Amino acid sequence: MTVGTESEMKPTISHDEEQQVFVATLPDHGQVGSLRYEVDTITMTIVSTVVNPNFNGRGYAAMLAQAAFEHAREQHWQVVPQCSYIDTFLSRNPQYGDLVVD
């Protein structure tokens, strides 16, 4: 049996609509990141994206952002990025640019 290294592990991304948060979790590590947002009618404001420093550089913030943008698209929402990471994400993922408003 081959076991993947920790760097190859992909987190589970869950969404708590009531708390307005996407959460990344890893087995044996628990929560390793989160993306918080607020909704006002048809606008999702992404407030913060945080990843545990021990897990930086593994793409977890991008996975959280992708989940948030996909959810916004499904709900027909526009997105207001207040979190500085989202600018980086959008520069690498221009397919979500049509959702962004100032």
C-alpha positions as CSV (number, residue, x, y, z in Angstrom):
1,M,0.0,0.0,0.0
2,T,1.3,3.4,-0.9
3,V,0.6,6.3,1.4
4,G,0.7,9.9,0.0
5,T,3.0,12.4,1.7
6,E,1.5,15.2,3.6
7,S,2.3,17.6,0.8
8,E,0.2,15.5,-1.6
9,M,-2.9,15.6,0.7
10,K,-5.9,17.4,-0.6
11,P,-8.2,19.0,2.0
12,T,-11.9,18.5,2.2
13,I,-13.6,21.8,1.4
14,S,-16.9,22.3,3.3
15,H,-19.4,25.1,3.3
16,D,-21.3,26.4,6.2
17,E,-23.9,28.8,4.7
18,E,-25.3,29.8,8.1
19,Q,-21.8,31.0,9.3
20,Q,-20.9,32.2,5.8
21,V,-17.6,30.3,5.7
22,F,-15.8,27.8,3.6
23,V,-13.4,25.5,5.6
24,A,-10.5,23.4,4.4
25,T,-9.8,20.3,6.6
26,L,-7.2,17.6,6.5
27,P,-7.4,14.2,8.2
28,D,-5.3,14.2,11.4
29,H,-4.9,18.0,11.2
30,G,-8.4,19.3,11.4
31,Q,-9.1,22.8,10.0
32,V,-6.2,24.2,8.0
33,G,-7.9,27.1,6.3
34,S,-11.0,29.2,5.9
35,L,-12.6,31.8,3.7
36,R,-15.2,34.1,5.3
37,Y,-17.8,36.1,3.3
38,E,-20.9,38.1,3.7
39,V,-23.9,38.2,1.4
40,D,-26.1,41.2,0.7
41,T,-29.0,40.3,-1.7
42,I,-27.0,39.4,-4.8
43,T,-23.4,40.3,-3.7
44,M,-20.9,38.1,-2.0
45,T,-18.2,40.1,-0.2
46,I,-15.1,37.9,0.5
47,V,-13.9,39.2,3.8
48,S,-10.9,37.0,4.6
49,T,-8.9,34.0,3.5
50,V,-6.7,32.4,6.1
51,V,-4.5,29.3,5.9
52,N,-2.5,27.9,8.9
53,P,1.1,29.0,8.3
54,N,2.2,25.3,8.6
55,F,0.2,24.6,5.4
56,N,1.1,27.7,3.3
57,G,2.1,27.2,-0.3
58,R,0.0,24.1,-1.0
59,G,-2.8,25.7,-2.9
60,Y,-5.3,25.5,0.0
61,A,-6.3,29.2,-0.3
62,A,-6.9,28.8,-4.0
63,M,-9.1,25.8,-3.3
64,L,-11.2,27.8,-0.9
65,A,-11.4,30.7,-3.3
66,Q,-12.4,28.5,-6.1
67,A,-15.2,27.0,-4.0
68,A,-16.4,30.4,-3.1
69,F,-16.4,31.7,-6.7
70,E,-18.2,28.5,-7.9
71,H,-20.8,29.0,-5.2
72,A,-21.3,32.7,-6.2
73,R,-21.7,31.6,-9.8
74,E,-24.3,29.0,-8.9
75,Q,-26.2,31.6,-6.9
76,H,-25.9,34.3,-9.6
77,W,-24.1,36.6,-7.2
78,Q,-21.5,39.2,-7.9
79,V,-18.3,39.2,-5.9
80,V,-16.6,42.0,-4.0
81,P,-13.1,41.0,-3.0
82,Q,-12.0,42.7,0.2
83,C,-9.4,40.1,1.0
84,S,-6.0,40.8,-0.6
85,Y,-5.4,37.2,-1.5
86,I,-8.4,37.3,-3.9
87,D,-6.5,39.7,-6.1
88,T,-3.7,37.1,-6.5
89,F,-6.3,34.4,-7.1
90,L,-8.0,36.3,-9.8
91,S,-4.8,37.1,-11.6
92,R,-4.2,33.3,-11.9
93,N,-7.9,32.5,-12.5
94,P,-9.3,35.1,-14.9
95,Q,-12.3,32.8,-15.6
96,Y,-13.9,34.3,-12.5
97,G,-13.3,37.9,-13.4
98,D,-16.8,38.3,-14.8
99,L,-18.2,37.9,-11.3
100,V,-16.2,40.7,-9.7
101,V,-17.6,44.2,-9.0
102,D,-16.0,47.1,-7.1
